[in-house]
Amino acid sequence: MGTPLPHGELYLDAGVAHEFLGEMQADVSGLTFSNDLPGTVGLVSAGLTTRAAEDTLLLTLETGYAKGPEAEEFTATGNFWIKF
């Protein structure tokens, strides 16, 4: 879902992800590393994309939150592009 702005867009995403593999395991030089992957996780993120200087500059900011039975995660990203 997004809302257009004069020089950009504001958006909101929501979803559910499920990991079907369960446990991942890797053997490296005789050592075994394992990681229990989260089962089902709900997630939501919001962001803003803006354009400036006749669409030559693009700035994107996004933040997100994910929650599952055994895990919780906050994320934030920012990007800056220059077209030439």
N, CA, C and O atoms as a GROMACS GRO file, in nm:
protein
  336
    1MET      N    1   0.086  -0.116   0.000
    1MET     CA    2   0.000   0.000   0.000
    1MET      C    3   0.091   0.123   0.000
    1MET      O    4   0.185   0.132   0.079
    2GLY      N    5   0.063   0.216  -0.088
    2GLY     CA    6   0.145   0.336  -0.094
    2GLY      C    7   0.061   0.460  -0.116
    2GLY      O    8  -0.051   0.453  -0.168
    3THR      N    9   0.115   0.573  -0.077
    3THR     CA   10   0.051   0.702  -0.096
    3THR      C   11   0.144   0.792  -0.175
    3THR      O   12   0.254   0.823  -0.128
    4PRO      N   13   0.102   0.835  -0.293
    4PRO     CA   14   0.189   0.924  -0.370
    4PRO      C   15   0.200   1.062  -0.307
    4PRO      O   16   0.102   1.115  -0.253
    5LEU      N   17   0.318   1.118  -0.313
    5LEU     CA   18   0.347   1.253  -0.267
    5LEU      C   19   0.392   1.334  -0.388
    5LEU      O   20   0.421   1.275  -0.492
    6PRO      N   21   0.400   1.467  -0.378
    6PRO     CA   22   0.444   1.546  -0.494
    6PRO      C   23   0.579   1.503  -0.552
    6PRO      O   24   0.597   1.504  -0.674
    7HIS      N   25   0.674   1.466  -0.467
    7HIS     CA   26   0.807   1.427  -0.516
    7HIS      C   27   0.850   1.293  -0.458
    7HIS      O   28   0.969   1.273  -0.433
    8GLY      N   29   0.757   1.200  -0.437
    8GLY     CA   30   0.794   1.072  -0.382
    8GLY      C   31   0.674   0.986  -0.347
    8GLY      O   32   0.565   1.005  -0.400
    9GLU      N   33   0.698   0.892  -0.257
    9GLU     CA   34   0.593   0.798  -0.218
    9GLU      C   35   0.617   0.752  -0.074
    9GLU      O   36   0.731   0.728  -0.034
   10LEU      N   37   0.511   0.739   0.001
   10LEU     CA   38   0.512   0.684   0.136
   10LEU      C   39   0.443   0.549   0.129
   10LEU      O   40   0.334   0.539   0.071
   11TYR      N   41   0.503   0.443   0.186
   11TYR     CA   42   0.443   0.310   0.173
   11TYR      C   43   0.448   0.233   0.303
   11TYR      O   44   0.527   0.262   0.393
   12LEU      N   45   0.361   0.132   0.311
   12LEU     CA   46   0.349   0.043   0.426
   12LEU      C   47   0.331  -0.098   0.372
   12LEU      O   48   0.244  -0.123   0.289
   13ASP      N   49   0.412  -0.191   0.421
   13ASP     CA   50   0.403  -0.332   0.382
   13ASP      C   51   0.382  -0.416   0.507
   13ASP      O   52   0.437  -0.386   0.613
   14ALA      N   53   0.304  -0.521   0.494
   14ALA     CA   54   0.283  -0.616   0.603
   14ALA      C   55   0.276  -0.756   0.543
   14ALA      O   56   0.234  -0.773   0.428
   15GLY      N   57   0.317  -0.855   0.621
   15GLY     CA   58   0.312  -0.991   0.569
   15GLY      C   59   0.345  -1.094   0.675
   15GLY      O   60   0.372  -1.062   0.790
   16VAL      N   61   0.341  -1.218   0.631
   16VAL     CA   62   0.374  -1.332   0.715
   16VAL      C   63   0.471  -1.420   0.636
   16VAL      O   64   0.449  -1.445   0.518
   17ALA      N   65   0.578  -1.465   0.701
   17ALA     CA   66   0.675  -1.553   0.638
   17ALA      C   67   0.687  -1.681   0.720
   17ALA      O   68   0.679  -1.678   0.843
   18HIS      N   69   0.705  -1.793   0.651
   18HIS     CA   70   0.722  -1.921   0.720
   18HIS      C   71   0.844  -1.991   0.664
   18HIS      O   72   0.859  -2.003   0.542
   19GLU      N   73   0.931  -2.039   0.752
   19GLU     CA   74   1.051  -2.112   0.712
   19GLU      C   75   1.021  -2.261   0.721
   19GLU      O   76   0.994  -2.313   0.829
   20PHE      N   77   1.026  -2.330   0.608
   20PHE     CA   78   0.991  -2.471   0.602
   20PHE      C   79   1.108  -2.564   0.631
   20PHE      O   80   1.087  -2.682   0.661
   21LEU      N   81   1.232  -2.515   0.623
   21LEU     CA   82   1.348  -2.603   0.638
   21LEU      C   83   1.375  -2.644   0.782
   21LEU      O   84   1.432  -2.750   0.804
   22GLY      N   85   1.336  -2.564   0.880
   22GLY     CA   86   1.360  -2.600   1.020
   22GLY      C   87   1.500  -2.566   1.064
   22GLY      O   88   1.531  -2.449   1.086
   23GLU      N   89   1.586  -2.665   1.078
   23GLU     CA   90   1.723  -2.643   1.126
   23GLU      C   91   1.821  -2.652   1.011
   23GLU      O   92   1.814  -2.744   0.929
   24MET      N   93   1.913  -2.555   1.004
   24MET     CA   94   2.019  -2.555   0.904
   24MET      C   95   2.147  -2.601   0.971
   24MET      O   96   2.171  -2.569   1.088
   25GLN      N   97   2.229  -2.675   0.898
   25GLN     CA   98   2.353  -2.726   0.954
   25GLN      C   99   2.462  -2.722   0.848
   25GLN      O  100   2.438  -2.752   0.731
   26ALA      N  101   2.584  -2.685   0.890
   26ALA     CA  102   2.699  -2.681   0.800
   26ALA      C  103   2.819  -2.742   0.870
   26ALA      O  104   2.843  -2.716   0.988
   27ASP      N  105   2.894  -2.823   0.797
   27ASP     CA  106   3.018  -2.881   0.848
   27ASP      C  107   3.136  -2.810   0.782
   27ASP      O  108   3.149  -2.812   0.659
   28VAL      N  109   3.221  -2.747   0.864
   28VAL     CA  110   3.336  -2.673   0.814
   28VAL      C  111   3.459  -2.718   0.889
   28VAL      O  112   3.468  -2.703   1.011
   29SER      N  113   3.555  -2.773   0.817
   29SER     CA  114   3.682  -2.818   0.874
   29SER      C  115   3.663  -2.905   0.998
   29SER      O  116   3.734  -2.890   1.098
   30GLY      N  117   3.567  -2.994   0.992
   30GLY     CA  118   3.542  -3.085   1.103
   30GLY      C  119   3.455  -3.028   1.214
   30GLY      O  120   3.423  -3.099   1.310
   31LEU      N  121   3.416  -2.902   1.205
   31LEU     CA  122   3.327  -2.840   1.303
   31LEU      C  123   3.186  -2.833   1.246
   31LEU      O  124   3.168  -2.807   1.127
   32THR      N  125   3.087  -2.856   1.330
   32THR     CA  126   2.948  -2.852   1.288
   32THR      C  127   2.881  -2.728   1.346
   32THR      O  128   2.882  -2.708   1.468
   33PHE      N  129   2.824  -2.647   1.258
   33PHE     CA  130   2.750  -2.528   1.298
   33PHE      C  131   2.603  -2.550   1.264
   33PHE      O  132   2.570  -2.592   1.153
   34SER      N  133   2.514  -2.521   1.360
   34SER     CA  134   2.371  -2.538   1.333
   34SER      C  135   2.296  -2.413   1.378
   34SER      O  136   2.340  -2.340   1.467
   35ASN      N  137   2.182  -2.392   1.316
   35ASN     CA  138   2.101  -2.276   1.347
   35ASN      C  139   1.954  -2.314   1.330
   35ASN      O  140   1.913  -2.356   1.222
   36ASP      N  141   1.875  -2.299   1.437
   36ASP     CA  142   1.731  -2.321   1.427
   36ASP      C  143   1.668  -2.198   1.364
   36ASP      O  144   1.677  -2.088   1.418
   37LEU      N  145   1.606  -2.217   1.250
   37LEU     CA  146   1.541  -2.107   1.181
   37LEU      C  147   1.402  -2.084   1.242
   37LEU      O  148   1.337  -2.180   1.284
   38PRO      N  149   1.357  -1.959   1.246
   38PRO     CA  150   1.225  -1.933   1.302
   38PRO      C  151   1.117  -1.994   1.215
   38PRO      O  152   1.131  -2.000   1.093
   39GLY      N  153   1.009  -2.041   1.276
   39GLY     CA  154   0.898  -2.101   1.203
   39GLY      C  155   0.819  -1.995   1.127
   39GLY      O  156   0.851  -1.966   1.012
   40THR      N  157   0.718  -1.939   1.189
   40THR     CA  158   0.634  -1.838   1.127
   40THR      C  159   0.662  -1.702   1.190
   40THR      O  160   0.667  -1.689   1.313
   41VAL      N  161   0.679  -1.601   1.107
   41VAL     CA  162   0.713  -1.467   1.153
   41VAL      C  163   0.618  -1.367   1.088
   41VAL      O  164   0.594  -1.374   0.967
   42GLY      N  165   0.563  -1.275   1.166
   42GLY     CA  166   0.484  -1.164   1.113
   42GLY      C  167   0.574  -1.043   1.097
   42GLY      O  168   0.662  -1.020   1.181
   43LEU      N  169   0.555  -0.966   0.991
   43LEU     CA  170   0.642  -0.852   0.968
   43LEU      C  171   0.563  -0.733   0.915
   43LEU      O  172   0.461  -0.748   0.849
   44VAL      N  173   0.615  -0.615   0.947
   44VAL     CA  174   0.557  -0.491   0.899
   44VAL      C  175   0.672  -0.393   0.873
   44VAL      O  176   0.768  -0.389   0.950
   45SER      N  177   0.662  -0.316   0.766
   45SER     CA  178   0.764  -0.216   0.736
   45SER      C  179   0.699  -0.093   0.675
   45SER      O  180   0.592  -0.101   0.615
   46ALA      N  181   0.764   0.020   0.692
   46ALA     CA  182   0.717   0.146   0.637
   46ALA      C  183   0.837   0.219   0.578
   46ALA      O  184   0.949   0.208   0.628
   47GLY      N  185   0.811   0.294   0.472
   47GLY     CA  186   0.922   0.364   0.409
   47GLY      C  187   0.878   0.488   0.335
   47GLY      O  188   0.760   0.514   0.315
   48LEU      N  189   0.978   0.562   0.296
   48LEU     CA  190   0.958   0.687   0.222
   48LEU      C  191   1.061   0.693   0.111
   48LEU      O  192   1.181   0.674   0.135
   49THR      N  193   1.016   0.718  -0.010
   49THR     CA  194   1.104   0.738  -0.125
   49THR      C  195   1.080   0.879  -0.176
   49THR      O  196   0.966   0.917  -0.203
   50THR      N  197   1.186   0.957  -0.191
   50THR     CA  198   1.174   1.093  -0.242
   50THR      C  199   1.268   1.114  -0.361
   50THR      O  200   1.376   1.056  -0.367
   51ARG      N  201   1.223   1.197  -0.453
   51ARG     CA  202   1.302   1.231  -0.571
   51ARG      C  203   1.329   1.382  -0.570
   51ARG      O  204   1.244   1.461  -0.527
   52ALA      N  205   1.445   1.421  -0.618
   52ALA     CA  206   1.481   1.562  -0.622
   52ALA      C  207   1.566   1.589  -0.745
   52ALA      O  208   1.612   1.496  -0.811
   53ALA      N  209   1.585   1.715  -0.775
   53ALA     CA  210   1.670   1.760  -0.887
   53ALA      C  211   1.629   1.691  -1.017
   53ALA      O  212   1.711   1.628  -1.083
   54GLU      N  213   1.501   1.705  -1.053
   54GLU     CA  214   1.448   1.648  -1.177
   54GLU      C  215   1.474   1.498  -1.186
   54GLU      O  216   1.519   1.449  -1.290
   55ASP      N  217   1.446   1.425  -1.078
   55ASP     CA  218   1.462   1.280  -1.068
   55ASP      C  219   1.607   1.233  -1.082
   55ASP      O  220   1.631   1.117  -1.113
   56THR      N  221   1.704   1.322  -1.058
   56THR     CA  222   1.844   1.283  -1.060
   56THR      C  223   1.888   1.225  -0.927
   56THR      O  224   1.974   1.137  -0.923
   57LEU      N  225   1.832   1.273  -0.817
   57LEU     CA  226   1.864   1.225  -0.683
   57LEU      C  227   1.746   1.145  -0.629
   57LEU      O  228   1.631   1.186  -0.645
   58LEU      N  229   1.773   1.032  -0.565
   58LEU     CA  230   1.670   0.948  -0.506
   58LEU      C  231   1.713   0.909  -0.365
   58LEU      O  232   1.824   0.859  -0.346
   59LEU      N  233   1.628   0.932  -0.268
   59LEU     CA  234   1.654   0.898  -0.128
   59LEU      C  235   1.544   0.804  -0.080
   59LEU      O  236   1.426   0.832  -0.096
   60THR      N  237   1.585   0.691  -0.020
   60THR     CA  238   1.491   0.592   0.032
   60THR      C  239   1.524   0.564   0.178
   60THR      O  240   1.638   0.536   0.212
   61LEU      N  241   1.423   0.573   0.263
   61LEU     CA  242   1.435   0.538   0.405
   61LEU      C  243   1.330   0.434   0.436
   61LEU      O  244   1.214   0.448   0.396
   62GLU      N  245   1.369   0.327   0.509
   62GLU     CA  246   1.273   0.222   0.544
   62GLU      C  247   1.304   0.168   0.683
   62GLU      O  248   1.421   0.156   0.721
   63THR      N  249   1.200   0.138   0.758
   63THR     CA  250   1.214   0.075   0.888
   63THR      C  251   1.119  -0.042   0.895
   63THR      O  252   1.012  -0.040   0.834
   64GLY      N  253   1.158  -0.144   0.969
   64GLY     CA  254   1.075  -0.264   0.975
   64GLY      C  255   1.081  -0.332   1.111
   64GLY      O  256   1.171  -0.307   1.192
   65TYR      N  257   0.982  -0.417   1.134
   65TYR     CA  258   0.972  -0.493   1.258
   65TYR      C  259   0.919  -0.631   1.224
   65TYR      O  260   0.823  -0.645   1.148
   66ALA      N  261   0.982  -0.734   1.280
   66ALA     CA  262   0.939  -0.872   1.260
   66ALA      C  263   0.932  -0.940   1.396
   66ALA      O  264   1.018  -0.919   1.482
   67LYS      N  265   0.829  -1.023   1.416
   67LYS     CA  266   0.809  -1.091   1.546
   67LYS      C  267   0.763  -1.232   1.519
   67LYS      O  268   0.672  -1.256   1.440
   68GLY      N  269   0.829  -1.326   1.587
   68GLY     CA  270   0.791  -1.466   1.582
   68GLY      C  271   0.788  -1.522   1.722
   68GLY      O  272   0.812  -1.449   1.818
   69PRO      N  273   0.760  -1.653   1.737
   69PRO     CA  274   0.753  -1.711   1.871
   69PRO      C  275   0.885  -1.707   1.947
   69PRO      O  276   0.886  -1.700   2.070
   70GLU      N  277   0.998  -1.711   1.875
   70GLU     CA  278   1.128  -1.714   1.942
   70GLU      C  279   1.221  -1.602   1.897
   70GLU      O  280   1.337  -1.600   1.936
   71ALA      N  281   1.171  -1.510   1.815
   71ALA     CA  282   1.260  -1.408   1.761
   71ALA      C  283   1.186  -1.276   1.744
   71ALA      O  284   1.064  -1.272   1.726
   72GLU      N  285   1.264  -1.168   1.752
   72GLU     CA  286   1.211  -1.034   1.732
   72GLU      C  287   1.322  -0.953   1.665
   72GLU      O  288   1.438  -0.963   1.703
   73GLU      N  289   1.286  -0.872   1.564
   73GLU     CA  290   1.388  -0.800   1.489
   73GLU      C  291   1.339  -0.661   1.450
   73GLU      O  292   1.226  -0.644   1.405
   74PHE      N  293   1.425  -0.563   1.467
   74PHE     CA  294   1.403  -0.426   1.420
   74PHE      C  295   1.506  -0.399   1.311
   74PHE      O  296   1.623  -0.436   1.326
   75THR      N  297   1.466  -0.336   1.203
   75THR     CA  298   1.559  -0.302   1.096
   75THR      C  299   1.538  -0.158   1.052
   75THR      O  300   1.429  -0.102   1.067
   76ALA      N  301   1.642  -0.099   0.998
   76ALA     CA  302   1.635   0.034   0.940
   76ALA      C  303   1.739   0.043   0.829
   76ALA      O  304   1.853   0.002   0.847
   77THR      N  305   1.698   0.096   0.715
   77THR     CA  306   1.790   0.112   0.603
   77THR      C  307   1.770   0.249   0.539
   77THR      O  308   1.663   0.308   0.548
   78GLY      N  309   1.873   0.296   0.477
   78GLY     CA  310   1.868   0.421   0.402
   78GLY      C  311   1.954   0.408   0.278
   78GLY      O  312   2.062   0.350   0.283
   79ASN      N  313   1.906   0.462   0.167
   79ASN     CA  314   1.978   0.456   0.040
   79ASN      C  315   1.976   0.593  -0.026
   79ASN      O  316   1.881   0.669  -0.011
   80PHE      N  317   2.082   0.621  -0.098
   80PHE     CA  318   2.096   0.748  -0.169
   80PHE      C  319   2.151   0.716  -0.308
   80PHE      O  320   2.260   0.661  -0.320
   81TRP      N  321   2.076   0.749  -0.413
   81TRP     CA  322   2.119   0.723  -0.548
   81TRP      C  323   2.134   0.853  -0.626
   81TRP      O  324   2.058   0.948  -0.607
   82ILE      N  325   2.233   0.855  -0.713
   82ILE     CA  326   2.251   0.967  -0.806
   82ILE      C  327   2.250   0.908  -0.947
   82ILE      O  328   2.335   0.825  -0.980
   83LYS      N  329   2.157   0.950  -1.029
   83LYS     CA  330   2.151   0.907  -1.168
   83LYS      C  331   2.231   1.004  -1.254
   83LYS      O  332   2.223   1.126  -1.237
   84PHE      N  333   2.308   0.949  -1.346
   84PHE     CA  334   2.379   1.036  -1.441
   84PHE      C  335   2.392   0.968  -1.572
   84PHE      O  336   2.448   1.025  -1.666
   0.00000   0.00000   0.00000
